[in-house]
């Protein structure tokens, strides 16, 4: 397995994995990934087994404390000098799930954010995944008031390097 950042050549594989992992109302489109990779390809953590993309984590950096729906749609909001690493998606194709690959990528995203001097990371997830992300140090801040992406109820979770949430 290798982990690398995204470039244009990865877009088709990224879009295919996303489509396999999320319902269409929640999945980003290939066009959205073109913009995301253009603006923040170095904030995609891709895991390949040989030539096959099996998992990835992505999200941009911002000074905004909370993850909002517009962030998914507008890659130009990325601020490389921002305080918070947002996580928009944690994707592992079904045949490779429950083998620790997503956890390895989340760990890499956390490590990179810490090395880059960020305040921490923010993600949203469905209620059933709150305990999973808590294992990495994310704290549940409750149901998000700023994200209803895909008409779903999301919990916002934060991993703050100074230990202070909210």
Buried (B, 14 or more C-beta within 10 A) or exposed (E): EEBEBBEEEBBEBBBEBBBEBBEEEBBBEEEBBBBBBBBBBBBBBBBBEEEEBBBBBBBBBBEBBBBBBEBBEBBEBBBEEBBBBBBBBBBBBEEBEEEEBBBBBBBBBBEBBBEBEBBBBBBBBEEEBBEBBEEBBBBBBEEBEBBEBBEBEBBBBBBBBEEEBE
